[in-house]
Structures are given as structure tokens and as C-alpha cells.
């Protein structure tokens, strides 16, 4: 993995944290948030899932496989929590089928593949 990949992951996580509005190291239920293993890709790289939440119950889950947002639970106008992100439950599905679910950034003009 390149050094720049680590910065991309960190910036992705911080960006979603700003979106969700993290309140600190624990969810309103008192359950600590942090990381958990999400899977492992073919080359042996372990993929973790970071969970961020705020005092209102909003919760974001981001994996270190491309900084993908795999879940974003937010309250609707009636206060009912719902996941507003389309995605998969398992890492293998993200590796095999890559429709760019949860991508924080997309393709852009001038990319090497666009030439």
C-alpha cells in the first residue's frame, strides 16, 4: 500500500466525521466506537471498519478499502433511524462487484484510464 493511501483514508474518515458531527469517543448508548475487522483482501491486507457517531444517534461506518462509506444511519423527520447508503454487507462483494457504492470521490477527467 502506498503512503498516500493512508492519508486518503484519514481524510475520508475525517470528512465523514464532519458530516455526521462526531460527539466524541462513545455513542449515546455508551457503547465505545472505533474500529473492527471487516475482512481481508487477496493480497493479505486487512480491511477495518471505522464507526463514528454523534450524540443524536447518527452513525457512519467507513472501511479502509478505498475509504468507502458502507453505512450512514441518520434520523428522518420523525426521528426514526434509517440507513441512507446503498452497499454490501461483506468485503468480498465490494471486491468482486465494484459499482462505486459508498465512494467519497468519483472518476474525473484527465485520469490515466480516460486517455
Steps between C-alpha positions, in 0.01 A plus 500: 500500500635845412557765769245727331231235556525546876445875466203440270344268758554750780357788299200289396424408860540859618274623220220265596557583867439866417185403309363290786619740768685269736441565866792307638618150570167343589151461361205634699437141612845502664640239262854603401557566133817426314619231264416140431627257238288496184692247293818428311580546132688245288844652558458459877418863580259523792205733447361673809167669557495832688178599674427865579190627673360808666284574803186499283553142389627567147758235410748463215698187417801532272730221384868535420447340159501823303344700783154373403199610704315172560230636729360839597212486744319827561162589649210596274266786587316271743821395674503148353854384414564373148803403295524733199799334329469231235763231543602150600533319832823313412840611370503230231201667333686834480806325353309293241227749402629854493212735411667775710250462786602728787778673308592839644649609169434387146670489165624827357617629165868468438528170684746258341218256410313775313777555242 
